[in-house]
């Protein structure tokens, strides 16, 4: 079972909308964003780095699964 993907766009002022299910899961009030050139990590301000890394391991595993599925679907 794959994780849910939320797609959004930046508005004309560069703001993004955080979907309600994400806000309801605990990403409310103060968040931190750690970006690089291709991706970003969004987490509650004050979250322990070890907890962020554990969550990222799950996300990376899902992305690896999706990459394998992409390869299988190409003709």
PQR file of N, CA, C, O and H, with PARSE charges and radii, in Angstrom:
ATOM      1  N   UNK A   1       0.836  -1.176   0.000 -0.4000 1.5000
ATOM      2  CA  UNK A   1       0.000   0.000   0.000 -0.0000 2.0000
ATOM      3  C   UNK A   1       0.883   1.242   0.000  0.5500 1.7000
ATOM      4  O   UNK A   1       1.767   1.377   0.846 -0.5500 1.4000
ATOM      5  N   UNK A   2       0.653   2.130  -0.926 -0.4000 1.5000
ATOM      6  CA  UNK A   2       1.444   3.335  -1.034 -0.0000 2.0000
ATOM      7  C   UNK A   2       0.904   4.434  -0.126  0.5500 1.7000
ATOM      8  O   UNK A   2      -0.267   4.443   0.254 -0.5500 1.4000
ATOM      9  H   UNK A   2      -0.065   2.020  -1.614  0.4000 1.0000
ATOM     10  N   UNK A   3       1.793   5.351   0.205 -0.4000 1.5000
ATOM     11  CA  UNK A   3       1.391   6.509   0.997 -0.0000 2.0000
ATOM     12  C   UNK A   3       0.584   7.449   0.106  0.5500 1.7000
ATOM     13  O   UNK A   3       0.702   7.408  -1.118 -0.5500 1.4000
ATOM     14  H   UNK A   3       2.744   5.344  -0.103  0.4000 1.0000
ATOM     15  N   UNK A   4      -0.209   8.268   0.708 -0.4000 1.5000
ATOM     16  CA  UNK A   4      -1.020   9.235  -0.018 -0.0000 2.0000
ATOM     17  C   UNK A   4      -0.133  10.393  -0.462  0.5500 1.7000
ATOM     18  O   UNK A   4       0.737  10.840   0.286 -0.5500 1.4000
ATOM     19  H   UNK A   4      -0.305   8.301   1.703  0.4000 1.0000
ATOM     20  N   UNK A   5      -0.356  10.874  -1.675 -0.4000 1.5000
ATOM     21  CA  UNK A   5       0.363  12.026  -2.192 -0.0000 2.0000
ATOM     22  C   UNK A   5      -0.588  13.208  -2.274  0.5500 1.7000
ATOM     23  O   UNK A   5      -1.701  13.081  -2.784 -0.5500 1.4000
ATOM     24  H   UNK A   5      -1.062  10.511  -2.283  0.4000 1.0000
ATOM     25  N   UNK A   6      -0.153  14.354  -1.772 -0.4000 1.5000
ATOM     26  CA  UNK A   6      -0.938  15.576  -1.866 -0.0000 2.0000
ATOM     27  C   UNK A   6      -0.242  16.497  -2.852  0.5500 1.7000
ATOM     28  O   UNK A   6       0.952  16.765  -2.724 -0.5500 1.4000
ATOM     29  H   UNK A   6       0.751  14.457  -1.357  0.4000 1.0000
ATOM     30  N   UNK A   7      -0.982  16.979  -3.830 -0.4000 1.5000
ATOM     31  CA  UNK A   7      -0.430  17.913  -4.810 -0.0000 2.0000
ATOM     32  C   UNK A   7      -1.032  19.284  -4.568  0.5500 1.7000
ATOM     33  O   UNK A   7      -2.226  19.415  -4.297 -0.5500 1.4000
ATOM     34  H   UNK A   7      -1.953  16.762  -3.934  0.4000 1.0000
ATOM     35  N   UNK A   8      -0.195  20.300  -4.668 -0.4000 1.5000
ATOM     36  CA  UNK A   8      -0.636  21.671  -4.490 -0.0000 2.0000
ATOM     37  C   UNK A   8       0.241  22.579  -5.334  0.5500 1.7000
ATOM     38  O   UNK A   8       1.298  22.155  -5.801 -0.5500 1.4000
ATOM     39  H   UNK A   8       0.775  20.194  -4.888  0.4000 1.0000
ATOM     40  N   UNK A   9      -0.172  23.798  -5.534 -0.4000 1.5000
ATOM     41  CA  UNK A   9       0.611  24.768  -6.282 -0.0000 2.0000
ATOM     42  C   UNK A   9       0.854  25.989  -5.418  0.5500 1.7000
ATOM     43  O   UNK A   9       0.098  26.279  -4.490 -0.5500 1.4000
ATOM     44  H   UNK A   9      -1.031  24.142  -5.155  0.4000 1.0000
ATOM     45  N   UNK A  10       1.920  26.695  -5.740 -0.4000 1.5000
ATOM     46  CA  UNK A  10       2.162  27.964  -5.066 -0.0000 2.0000
ATOM     47  C   UNK A  10       1.247  29.006  -5.683  0.5500 1.7000
ATOM     48  O   UNK A  10       0.993  28.995  -6.887 -0.5500 1.4000
ATOM     49  H   UNK A  10       2.533  26.460  -6.494  0.4000 1.0000
ATOM     50  N   UNK A  11       0.753  29.911  -4.839 -0.4000 1.5000
ATOM     51  CA  UNK A  11      -0.052  30.999  -5.389 -0.0000 2.0000
ATOM     52  C   UNK A  11       0.870  32.104  -5.909  0.5500 1.7000
ATOM     53  O   UNK A  11       2.092  31.957  -5.881 -0.5500 1.4000
ATOM     54  H   UNK A  11       0.959  29.920  -3.861  0.4000 1.0000
ATOM     55  N   UNK A  12       0.305  33.174  -6.368 -0.4000 1.5000
ATOM     56  CA  UNK A  12       1.098  34.243  -6.983 -0.0000 2.0000
ATOM     57  C   UNK A  12       2.051  34.929  -6.010  0.5500 1.7000
ATOM     58  O   UNK A  12       2.988  35.608  -6.430 -0.5500 1.4000
ATOM     59  H   UNK A  12      -0.688  33.293  -6.391  0.4000 1.0000
ATOM     60  N   UNK A  13       1.813  34.754  -4.711 -0.4000 1.5000
ATOM     61  CA  UNK A  13       2.706  35.348  -3.718 -0.0000 2.0000
ATOM     62  C   UNK A  13       3.730  34.347  -3.191  0.5500 1.7000
ATOM     63  O   UNK A  13       4.511  34.677  -2.298 -0.5500 1.4000
ATOM     64  H   UNK A  13       1.052  34.202  -4.369  0.4000 1.0000
ATOM     65  N   UNK A  14       3.737  33.107  -3.742 -0.4000 1.5000
ATOM     66  CA  UNK A  14       4.699  32.091  -3.331 -0.0000 2.0000
ATOM     67  C   UNK A  14       4.268  31.275  -2.131  0.5500 1.7000
ATOM     68  O   UNK A  14       5.081  30.568  -1.535 -0.5500 1.4000
ATOM     69  H   UNK A  14       3.102  32.839  -4.467  0.4000 1.0000
ATOM     70  N   UNK A  15       3.004  31.363  -1.772 -0.4000 1.5000
ATOM     71  CA  UNK A  15       2.488  30.598  -0.635 -0.0000 2.0000
ATOM     72  C   UNK A  15       1.914  29.268  -1.127  0.5500 1.7000
ATOM     73  O   UNK A  15       1.421  29.156  -2.250 -0.5500 1.4000
ATOM     74  H   UNK A  15       2.343  31.937  -2.256  0.4000 1.0000
ATOM     75  N   UNK A  16       1.994  28.266  -0.249 -0.4000 1.5000
ATOM     76  CA  UNK A  16       1.384  26.985  -0.582 -0.0000 2.0000
ATOM     77  C   UNK A  16       0.294  26.656   0.427  0.5500 1.7000
ATOM     78  O   UNK A  16       0.350  27.074   1.583 -0.5500 1.4000
ATOM     79  H   UNK A  16       2.394  28.357   0.663  0.4000 1.0000
ATOM     80  N   UNK A  17      -0.697  25.901  -0.031 -0.4000 1.5000
ATOM     81  CA  UNK A  17      -1.789  25.453   0.828 -0.0000 2.0000
ATOM     82  C   UNK A  17      -1.422  24.094   1.396  0.5500 1.7000
ATOM     83  O   UNK A  17      -1.064  23.188   0.644 -0.5500 1.4000
ATOM     84  H   UNK A  17      -0.742  25.561  -0.970  0.4000 1.0000
ATOM     85  N   UNK A  18      -1.503  23.940   2.693 -0.4000 1.5000
ATOM     86  CA  UNK A  18      -1.283  22.650   3.351 -0.0000 2.0000
ATOM     87  C   UNK A  18      -2.651  21.991   3.515  0.5500 1.7000
ATOM     88  O   UNK A  18      -3.517  22.523   4.210 -0.5500 1.4000
ATOM     89  H   UNK A  18      -1.794  24.676   3.304  0.4000 1.0000
ATOM     90  N   UNK A  19      -2.848  20.844   2.882 -0.4000 1.5000
ATOM     91  CA  UNK A  19      -4.141  20.165   2.882 -0.0000 2.0000
ATOM     92  C   UNK A  19      -4.620  19.846   4.299  0.5500 1.7000
ATOM     93  O   UNK A  19      -3.822  19.573   5.197 -0.5500 1.4000
ATOM     94  H   UNK A  19      -2.145  20.412   2.317  0.4000 1.0000
ATOM     95  N   UNK A  20      -5.926  19.887   4.473 -0.4000 1.5000
ATOM     96  CA  UNK A  20      -6.533  19.657   5.782 -0.0000 2.0000
ATOM     97  C   UNK A  20      -6.072  18.346   6.440  0.5500 1.7000
ATOM     98  O   UNK A  20      -5.746  18.363   7.627 -0.5500 1.4000
ATOM     99  H   UNK A  20      -6.574  20.109   3.744  0.4000 1.0000
ATOM    100  N   UNK A  21      -6.030  17.207   5.722 -0.4000 1.5000
ATOM    101  CA  UNK A  21      -5.583  15.969   6.389 -0.0000 2.0000
ATOM    102  C   UNK A  21      -4.172  16.084   6.960  0.5500 1.7000
ATOM    103  O   UNK A  21      -3.868  15.493   7.996 -0.5500 1.4000
ATOM    104  H   UNK A  21      -6.295  17.192   4.758  0.4000 1.0000
ATOM    105  N   UNK A  22      -3.317  16.841   6.290 -0.4000 1.5000
ATOM    106  CA  UNK A  22      -1.963  17.031   6.809 -0.0000 2.0000
ATOM    107  C   UNK A  22      -2.004  17.900   8.063  0.5500 1.7000
ATOM    108  O   UNK A  22      -1.342  17.595   9.054 -0.5500 1.4000
ATOM    109  H   UNK A  22      -3.564  17.322   5.449  0.4000 1.0000
ATOM    110  N   UNK A  23      -2.769  18.964   8.019 -0.4000 1.5000
ATOM    111  CA  UNK A  23      -2.892  19.832   9.208 -0.0000 2.0000
ATOM    112  C   UNK A  23      -3.501  19.055  10.367  0.5500 1.7000
ATOM    113  O   UNK A  23      -3.065  19.200  11.509 -0.5500 1.4000
ATOM    114  H   UNK A  23      -3.307  19.212   7.214  0.4000 1.0000
ATOM    115  N   UNK A  24      -4.507  18.233  10.079 -0.4000 1.5000
ATOM    116  CA  UNK A  24      -5.174  17.474  11.135 -0.0000 2.0000
ATOM    117  C   UNK A  24      -4.280  16.385  11.716  0.5500 1.7000
ATOM    118  O   UNK A  24      -4.516  15.917  12.830 -0.5500 1.4000
ATOM    119  H   UNK A  24      -4.861  18.116   9.151  0.4000 1.0000
ATOM    120  N   UNK A  25      -3.251  15.976  10.965 -0.4000 1.5000
ATOM    121  CA  UNK A  25      -2.344  14.941  11.471 -0.0000 2.0000
ATOM    122  C   UNK A  25      -1.313  15.510  12.441  0.5500 1.7000
ATOM    123  O   UNK A  25      -0.531  14.757  13.021 -0.5500 1.4000
ATOM    124  H   UNK A  25      -3.059  16.356  10.060  0.4000 1.0000
ATOM    125  N   UNK A  26      -1.303  16.827  12.621 -0.4000 1.5000
ATOM    126  CA  UNK A  26      -0.415  17.426  13.607 -0.0000 2.0000
ATOM    127  C   UNK A  26       0.475  18.535  13.086  0.5500 1.7000
ATOM    128  O   UNK A  26       1.152  19.194  13.875 -0.5500 1.4000
ATOM    129  H   UNK A  26      -1.939  17.438  12.150  0.4000 1.0000
ATOM    130  N   UNK A  27       0.497  18.759  11.792 -0.4000 1.5000
ATOM    131  CA  UNK A  27       1.312  19.860  11.249 -0.0000 2.0000
ATOM    132  C   UNK A  27       0.523  21.154  11.342  0.5500 1.7000
ATOM    133  O   UNK A  27      -0.019  21.646  10.352 -0.5500 1.4000
ATOM    134  H   UNK A  27      -0.052  18.223  11.151  0.4000 1.0000
ATOM    135  N   UNK A  28       0.471  21.685  12.536 -0.4000 1.5000
ATOM    136  CA  UNK A  28      -0.270  22.924  12.773 -0.0000 2.0000
ATOM    137  C   UNK A  28       0.632  23.926  13.476  0.5500 1.7000
ATOM    138  O   UNK A  28       1.702  23.587  13.981 -0.5500 1.4000
ATOM    139  H   UNK A  28       0.911  21.285  13.340  0.4000 1.0000
ATOM    140  N   UNK A  29       0.175  25.148  13.491 -0.4000 1.5000
ATOM    141  CA  UNK A  29       0.883  26.249  14.155 -0.0000 2.0000
ATOM    142  C   UNK A  29       2.281  26.423  13.568  0.5500 1.7000
ATOM    143  O   UNK A  29       2.419  26.896  12.440 -0.5500 1.4000
ATOM    144  H   UNK A  29      -0.694  25.423  13.080  0.4000 1.0000
ATOM    145  N   UNK A  30       3.292  26.058  14.298 -0.4000 1.5000
ATOM    146  CA  UNK A  30       4.663  26.314  13.884 -0.0000 2.0000
ATOM    147  C   UNK A  30       5.287  25.081  13.241  0.5500 1.7000
ATOM    148  O   UNK A  30       5.391  24.027  13.867 -0.5500 1.4000
ATOM    149  H   UNK A  30       3.180  25.674  15.214  0.4000 1.0000
ATOM    150  N   UNK A  31       5.701  25.224  11.983 -0.4000 1.5000
ATOM    151  CA  UNK A  31       6.368  24.132  11.283 -0.0000 2.0000
ATOM    152  C   UNK A  31       7.734  24.607  10.813  0.5500 1.7000
ATOM    153  O   UNK A  31       8.004  25.805  10.739 -0.5500 1.4000
ATOM    154  H   UNK A  31       5.616  26.081  11.474  0.4000 1.0000
ATOM    155  N   UNK A  32       8.581  23.650  10.499 -0.4000 1.5000
ATOM    156  CA  UNK A  32       9.881  23.947   9.921 -0.0000 2.0000
ATOM    157  C   UNK A  32       9.962  23.239   8.575  0.5500 1.7000
ATOM    158  O   UNK A  32       9.414  22.150   8.405 -0.5500 1.4000
ATOM    159  H   UNK A  32       8.362  22.677  10.559  0.4000 1.0000
ATOM    160  N   UNK A  33      10.641  23.857   7.629 -0.4000 1.5000
ATOM    161  CA  UNK A  33      10.822  23.282   6.301 -0.0000 2.0000
ATOM    162  C   UNK A  33      12.313  23.266   6.012  0.5500 1.7000
ATOM    163  O   UNK A  33      12.989  24.290   6.110 -0.5500 1.4000
ATOM    164  H   UNK A  33      11.086  24.742   7.767  0.4000 1.0000
ATOM    165  N   UNK A  34      12.817  22.085   5.652 -0.4000 1.5000
ATOM    166  CA  UNK A  34      14.229  21.928   5.325 -0.0000 2.0000
ATOM    167  C   UNK A  34      14.314  21.544   3.850  0.5500 1.7000
ATOM    168  O   UNK A  34      14.123  20.377   3.507 -0.5500 1.4000
ATOM    169  H   UNK A  34      12.268  21.253   5.572  0.4000 1.0000
ATOM    170  N   UNK A  35      14.602  22.516   2.967 -0.4000 1.5000
ATOM    171  CA  UNK A  35      14.610  22.239   1.531 -0.0000 2.0000
ATOM    172  C   UNK A  35      16.018  22.053   0.966  0.5500 1.7000
ATOM    173  O   UNK A  35      17.014  22.485   1.547 -0.5500 1.4000
ATOM    174  H   UNK A  35      14.757  23.464   3.246  0.4000 1.0000
ATOM    175  N   UNK A  36      16.057  21.386  -0.201 -0.4000 1.5000
ATOM    176  CA  UNK A  36      17.239  21.455  -1.055 -0.0000 2.0000
ATOM    177  C   UNK A  36      16.730  21.750  -2.455  0.5500 1.7000
ATOM    178  O   UNK A  36      15.600  22.218  -2.600 -0.5500 1.4000
ATOM    179  H   UNK A  36      15.248  21.035  -0.673  0.4000 1.0000
ATOM    180  N   UNK A  37      17.506  21.500  -3.474 -0.4000 1.5000
ATOM    181  CA  UNK A  37      17.116  21.901  -4.824 -0.0000 2.0000
ATOM    182  C   UNK A  37      15.945  21.109  -5.401  0.5500 1.7000
ATOM    183  O   UNK A  37      15.254  21.612  -6.287 -0.5500 1.4000
ATOM    184  H   UNK A  37      18.423  21.121  -3.357  0.4000 1.0000
ATOM    185  N   UNK A  38      15.701  19.891  -4.929 -0.4000 1.5000
ATOM    186  CA  UNK A  38      14.688  19.022  -5.526 -0.0000 2.0000
ATOM    187  C   UNK A  38      13.540  18.637  -4.598  0.5500 1.7000
ATOM    188  O   UNK A  38      12.485  18.222  -5.077 -0.5500 1.4000
ATOM    189  H   UNK A  38      16.262  19.482  -4.209  0.4000 1.0000
ATOM    190  N   UNK A  39      13.716  18.762  -3.305 -0.4000 1.5000
ATOM    191  CA  UNK A  39      12.693  18.295  -2.358 -0.0000 2.0000
ATOM    192  C   UNK A  39      12.783  19.092  -1.059  0.5500 1.7000
ATOM    193  O   UNK A  39      13.706  19.880  -0.853 -0.5500 1.4000
ATOM    194  H   UNK A  39      14.573  19.100  -2.916  0.4000 1.0000
ATOM    195  N   UNK A  40      11.800  18.863  -0.192 -0.4000 1.5000
ATOM    196  CA  UNK A  40      11.803  19.527   1.114 -0.0000 2.0000
ATOM    197  C   UNK A  40      11.162  18.607   2.145  0.5500 1.7000
ATOM    198  O   UNK A  40      10.318  17.772   1.818 -0.5500 1.4000
ATOM    199  H   UNK A  40      11.050  18.223  -0.359  0.4000 1.0000
ATOM    200  N   UNK A  41      11.572  18.773   3.365 -0.4000 1.5000
ATOM    201  CA  UNK A  41      10.990  18.055   4.494 -0.0000 2.0000
ATOM    202  C   UNK A  41      10.232  19.080   5.319  0.5500 1.7000
ATOM    203  O   UNK A  41      10.771  20.130   5.671 -0.5500 1.4000
ATOM    204  H   UNK A  41      12.258  19.450   3.629  0.4000 1.0000
ATOM    205  N   UNK A  42       8.973  18.770   5.628 -0.4000 1.5000
ATOM    206  CA  UNK A  42       8.146  19.641   6.462 -0.0000 2.0000
ATOM    207  C   UNK A  42       7.846  18.882   7.746  0.5500 1.7000
ATOM    208  O   UNK A  42       7.390  17.740   7.705 -0.5500 1.4000
ATOM    209  H   UNK A  42       8.535  17.917   5.343  0.4000 1.0000
ATOM    210  N   UNK A  43       8.101  19.512   8.878 -0.4000 1.5000
ATOM    211  CA  UNK A  43       7.851  18.855  10.158 -0.0000 2.0000
ATOM    212  C   UNK A  43       7.476  19.895  11.209  0.5500 1.7000
ATOM    213  O   UNK A  43       7.742  21.088  11.064 -0.5500 1.4000
ATOM    214  H   UNK A  43       8.472  20.440   8.911  0.4000 1.0000
ATOM    215  N   UNK A  44       6.840  19.387  12.286 -0.4000 1.5000
ATOM    216  CA  UNK A  44       6.479  20.274  13.392 -0.0000 2.0000
ATOM    217  C   UNK A  44       7.741  20.859  14.004  0.5500 1.7000
ATOM    218  O   UNK A  44       8.727  20.152  14.208 -0.5500 1.4000
ATOM    219  H   UNK A  44       6.625  18.417  12.403  0.4000 1.0000
ATOM    220  N   UNK A  45       7.707  22.139  14.291 -0.4000 1.5000
ATOM    221  CA  UNK A  45       8.838  22.796  14.949 -0.0000 2.0000
ATOM    222  C   UNK A  45       9.127  22.084  16.269  0.5500 1.7000
ATOM    223  O   UNK A  45       8.214  21.759  17.029 -0.5500 1.4000
ATOM    224  H   UNK A  45       6.906  22.714  14.124  0.4000 1.0000
ATOM    225  N   UNK A  46      10.395  21.854  16.522 -0.4000 1.5000
ATOM    226  CA  UNK A  46      10.796  21.221  17.774 -0.0000 2.0000
ATOM    227  C   UNK A  46      10.828  19.698  17.735  0.5500 1.7000
ATOM    228  O   UNK A  46      11.159  19.070  18.741 -0.5500 1.4000
ATOM    229  H   UNK A  46      11.136  22.118  15.904  0.4000 1.0000
ATOM    230  N   UNK A  47      10.492  19.093  16.606 -0.4000 1.5000
ATOM    231  CA  UNK A  47      10.523  17.629  16.495 -0.0000 2.0000
ATOM    232  C   UNK A  47      11.967  17.156  16.587  0.5500 1.7000
ATOM    233  O   UNK A  47      12.867  17.767  16.010 -0.5500 1.4000
ATOM    234  H   UNK A  47      10.223  19.604  15.789  0.4000 1.0000
ATOM    235  N   UNK A  48      12.184  16.065  17.316 -0.4000 1.5000
ATOM    236  CA  UNK A  48      13.536  15.521  17.448 -0.0000 2.0000
ATOM    237  C   UNK A  48      14.013  15.015  16.092  0.5500 1.7000
ATOM    238  O   UNK A  48      13.256  14.406  15.336 -0.5500 1.4000
ATOM    239  H   UNK A  48      11.453  15.568  17.784  0.4000 1.0000
ATOM    240  N   UNK A  49      15.278  15.279  15.802 -0.4000 1.5000
ATOM    241  CA  UNK A  49      15.864  14.855  14.528 -0.0000 2.0000
ATOM    242  C   UNK A  49      15.723  13.343  14.345  0.5500 1.7000
ATOM    243  O   UNK A  49      15.473  12.879  13.233 -0.5500 1.4000
ATOM    244  H   UNK A  49      15.893  15.774  16.415  0.4000 1.0000
ATOM    245  N   UNK A  50      15.877  12.582  15.409 -0.4000 1.5000
ATOM    246  CA  UNK A  50      15.757  11.122  15.283 -0.0000 2.0000
ATOM    247  C   UNK A  50      14.353  10.719  14.837  0.5500 1.7000
ATOM    248  O   UNK A  50      14.200   9.760  14.081 -0.5500 1.4000
ATOM    249  H   UNK A  50      16.080  12.959  16.312  0.4000 1.0000
ATOM    250  N   UNK A  51      13.339  11.431  15.288 -0.4000 1.5000
ATOM    251  CA  UNK A  51      11.963  11.145  14.855 -0.0000 2.0000
ATOM    252  C   UNK A  51      11.759  11.509  13.386  0.5500 1.7000
ATOM    253  O   UNK A  51      11.074  10.795  12.654 -0.5500 1.4000
ATOM    254  H   UNK A  51      13.463  12.211  15.902  0.4000 1.0000
ATOM    255  N   UNK A  52      12.357  12.623  12.961 -0.4000 1.5000
ATOM    256  CA  UNK A  52      12.262  13.024  11.556 -0.0000 2.0000
ATOM    257  C   UNK A  52      12.935  11.981  10.676  0.5500 1.7000
ATOM    258  O   UNK A  52      12.385  11.582   9.649 -0.5500 1.4000
ATOM    259  H   UNK A  52      12.914  13.202  13.556  0.4000 1.0000
ATOM    260  N   UNK A  53      14.121  11.540  11.075 -0.4000 1.5000
ATOM    261  CA  UNK A  53      14.838  10.530  10.293 -0.0000 2.0000
ATOM    262  C   UNK A  53      14.065   9.219  10.211  0.5500 1.7000
ATOM    263  O   UNK A  53      14.043   8.583   9.157 -0.5500 1.4000
ATOM    264  H   UNK A  53      14.568  11.864  11.909  0.4000 1.0000
ATOM    265  N   UNK A  54      13.432   8.809  11.303 -0.4000 1.5000
ATOM    266  CA  UNK A  54      12.627   7.575  11.282 -0.0000 2.0000
ATOM    267  C   UNK A  54      11.464   7.718  10.309  0.5500 1.7000
ATOM    268  O   UNK A  54      11.156   6.781   9.573 -0.5500 1.4000
ATOM    269  H   UNK A  54      13.449   9.326  12.159  0.4000 1.0000
ATOM    270  N   UNK A  55      10.822   8.868  10.297 -0.4000 1.5000
ATOM    271  CA  UNK A  55       9.726   9.102   9.364 -0.0000 2.0000
ATOM    272  C   UNK A  55      10.229   9.126   7.931  0.5500 1.7000
ATOM    273  O   UNK A  55       9.576   8.602   7.028 -0.5500 1.4000
ATOM    274  H   UNK A  55      11.072   9.630  10.895  0.4000 1.0000
ATOM    275  N   UNK A  56      11.388   9.733   7.723 -0.4000 1.5000
ATOM    276  CA  UNK A  56      11.952   9.786   6.380 -0.0000 2.0000
ATOM    277  C   UNK A  56      12.322   8.405   5.853  0.5500 1.7000
ATOM    278  O   UNK A  56      12.237   8.162   4.649 -0.5500 1.4000
ATOM    279  H   UNK A  56      11.919  10.159   8.456  0.4000 1.0000
ATOM    280  N   UNK A  57      12.727   7.510   6.727 -0.4000 1.5000
ATOM    281  CA  UNK A  57      13.030   6.138   6.296 -0.0000 2.0000
ATOM    282  C   UNK A  57      11.787   5.485   5.692  0.5500 1.7000
ATOM    283  O   UNK A  57      11.881   4.769   4.695 -0.5500 1.4000
ATOM    284  H   UNK A  57      12.797   7.707   7.704  0.4000 1.0000
ATOM    285  N   UNK A  58      10.643   5.726   6.284 -0.4000 1.5000
ATOM    286  CA  UNK A  58       9.391   5.179   5.763 -0.0000 2.0000
ATOM    287  C   UNK A  58       9.062   5.806   4.417  0.5500 1.7000
ATOM    288  O   UNK A  58       8.650   5.115   3.486 -0.5500 1.4000
ATOM    289  H   UNK A  58      10.566   6.307   7.094  0.4000 1.0000
ATOM    290  N   UNK A  59       9.245   7.112   4.318 -0.4000 1.5000
ATOM    291  CA  UNK A  59       8.965   7.808   3.058 -0.0000 2.0000
ATOM    292  C   UNK A  59       9.917   7.339   1.968  0.5500 1.7000
ATOM    293  O   UNK A  59       9.490   7.110   0.837 -0.5500 1.4000
ATOM    294  H   UNK A  59       9.580   7.674   5.074  0.4000 1.0000
ATOM    295  N   UNK A  60      11.197   7.193   2.287 -0.4000 1.5000
ATOM    296  CA  UNK A  60      12.181   6.727   1.301 -0.0000 2.0000
ATOM    297  C   UNK A  60      11.832   5.324   0.820  0.5500 1.7000
ATOM    298  O   UNK A  60      11.934   5.040  -0.374 -0.5500 1.4000
ATOM    299  H   UNK A  60      11.544   7.379   3.206  0.4000 1.0000
ATOM    300  N   UNK A  61      11.424   4.450   1.725 -0.4000 1.5000
ATOM    301  CA  UNK A  61      11.028   3.099   1.324 -0.0000 2.0000
ATOM    302  C   UNK A  61       9.855   3.150   0.355  0.5500 1.7000
ATOM    303  O   UNK A  61       9.827   2.401  -0.621 -0.5500 1.4000
ATOM    304  H   UNK A  61      11.342   4.681   2.694  0.4000 1.0000
ATOM    305  N   UNK A  62       8.892   4.020   0.610 -0.4000 1.5000
ATOM    306  CA  UNK A  62       7.748   4.167  -0.291 -0.0000 2.0000
ATOM    307  C   UNK A  62       8.191   4.703  -1.655  0.5500 1.7000
ATOM    308  O   UNK A  62       7.723   4.228  -2.690 -0.5500 1.4000
ATOM    309  H   UNK A  62       8.915   4.629   1.403  0.4000 1.0000
ATOM    310  N   UNK A  63       9.081   5.677  -1.657 -0.4000 1.5000
ATOM    311  CA  UNK A  63       9.573   6.227  -2.921 -0.0000 2.0000
ATOM    312  C   UNK A  63      10.338   5.179  -3.727  0.5500 1.7000
ATOM    313  O   UNK A  63      10.223   5.137  -4.952 -0.5500 1.4000
ATOM    314  H   UNK A  63       9.461   6.063  -0.817  0.4000 1.0000
ATOM    315  N   UNK A  64      11.114   4.337  -3.057 -0.4000 1.5000
ATOM    316  CA  UNK A  64      11.829   3.266  -3.754 -0.0000 2.0000
ATOM    317  C   UNK A  64      10.837   2.295  -4.387  0.5500 1.7000
ATOM    318  O   UNK A  64      11.042   1.838  -5.512 -0.5500 1.4000
ATOM    319  H   UNK A  64      11.208   4.371  -2.062  0.4000 1.0000
ATOM    320  N   UNK A  65       9.763   1.982  -3.666 -0.4000 1.5000
ATOM    321  CA  UNK A  65       8.725   1.105  -4.205 -0.0000 2.0000
ATOM    322  C   UNK A  65       8.086   1.740  -5.438  0.5500 1.7000
ATOM    323  O   UNK A  65       7.880   1.064  -6.446 -0.5500 1.4000
ATOM    324  H   UNK A  65       9.597   2.354  -2.752  0.4000 1.0000
ATOM    325  N   UNK A  66       7.773   3.023  -5.366 -0.4000 1.5000
ATOM    326  CA  UNK A  66       7.172   3.729  -6.504 -0.0000 2.0000
ATOM    327  C   UNK A  66       8.117   3.745  -7.700  0.5500 1.7000
ATOM    328  O   UNK A  66       7.678   3.593  -8.840 -0.5500 1.4000
ATOM    329  H   UNK A  66       7.940   3.572  -4.547  0.4000 1.0000
ATOM    330  N   UNK A  67       9.415   3.928  -7.448 -0.4000 1.5000
ATOM    331  CA  UNK A  67      10.397   3.929  -8.541 -0.0000 2.0000
ATOM    332  C   UNK A  67      10.423   2.568  -9.237  0.5500 1.7000
ATOM    333  O   UNK A  67      10.513   2.506 -10.463 -0.5500 1.4000
ATOM    334  H   UNK A  67       9.772   4.051  -6.522  0.4000 1.0000
ATOM    335  N   UNK A  68      10.344   1.484  -8.475 -0.4000 1.5000
ATOM    336  CA  UNK A  68      10.296   0.146  -9.066 -0.0000 2.0000
ATOM    337  C   UNK A  68       9.044  -0.040  -9.901  0.5500 1.7000
ATOM    338  O   UNK A  68       9.092  -0.644 -10.973 -0.5500 1.4000
ATOM    339  H   UNK A  68      10.271   1.534  -7.479  0.4000 1.0000
ATOM    340  N   UNK A  69       7.919   0.477  -9.415 -0.4000 1.5000
ATOM    341  CA  UNK A  69       6.673   0.377 -10.161 -0.0000 2.0000
ATOM    342  C   UNK A  69       6.756   1.157 -11.474  0.5500 1.7000
ATOM    343  O   UNK A  69       6.234   0.710 -12.495 -0.5500 1.4000
ATOM    344  H   UNK A  69       7.880   0.967  -8.544  0.4000 1.0000
ATOM    345  N   UNK A  70       7.408   2.319 -11.450 -0.4000 1.5000
ATOM    346  CA  UNK A  70       7.584   3.110 -12.672 -0.0000 2.0000
ATOM    347  C   UNK A  70       8.339   2.328 -13.734  0.5500 1.7000
ATOM    348  O   UNK A  70       7.975   2.332 -14.910 -0.5500 1.4000
ATOM    349  H   UNK A  70       7.832   2.683 -10.621  0.4000 1.0000
ATOM    350  N   UNK A  71       9.400   1.656 -13.294 -0.4000 1.5000
ATOM    351  CA  UNK A  71      10.224   0.889 -14.226 -0.0000 2.0000
ATOM    352  C   UNK A  71       9.412  -0.258 -14.825  0.5500 1.7000
ATOM    353  O   UNK A  71       9.520  -0.531 -16.020 -0.5500 1.4000
ATOM    354  H   UNK A  71       9.696   1.653 -12.339  0.4000 1.0000
ATOM    355  N   UNK A  72       8.606  -0.927 -14.011 -0.4000 1.5000
ATOM    356  CA  UNK A  72       7.788  -2.038 -14.486 -0.0000 2.0000
ATOM    357  C   UNK A  72       6.718  -1.575 -15.468  0.5500 1.7000
ATOM    358  O   UNK A  72       6.347  -2.327 -16.369 -0.5500 1.4000
ATOM    359  H   UNK A  72       8.519  -0.705 -13.040  0.4000 1.0000
ATOM    360  N   UNK A  73       6.218  -0.359 -15.313 -0.4000 1.5000
ATOM    361  CA  UNK A  73       5.125   0.128 -16.156 -0.0000 2.0000
ATOM    362  C   UNK A  73       5.607   0.673 -17.489  0.5500 1.7000
ATOM    363  O   UNK A  73       4.802   0.828 -18.408 -0.5500 1.4000
ATOM    364  H   UNK A  73       6.520   0.252 -14.581  0.4000 1.0000
ATOM    365  N   UNK A  74       6.895   0.970 -17.625 -0.4000 1.5000
ATOM    366  CA  UNK A  74       7.398   1.501 -18.902 -0.0000 2.0000
ATOM    367  C   UNK A  74       7.448   0.378 -19.927  0.5500 1.7000
ATOM    368  O   UNK A  74       7.880  -0.729 -19.608 -0.5500 1.4000
ATOM    369  H   UNK A  74       7.549   0.845 -16.879  0.4000 1.0000
ATOM    370  N   UNK A  75       7.007   0.652 -21.171 -0.4000 1.5000
ATOM    371  CA  UNK A  75       7.032  -0.385 -22.214 -0.0000 2.0000
ATOM    372  C   UNK A  75       8.422  -0.721 -22.689  0.5500 1.7000
ATOM    373  O   UNK A  75       8.587  -1.574 -23.561 -0.5500 1.4000
ATOM    374  H   UNK A  75       6.656   1.552 -21.431  0.4000 1.0000
TER
END
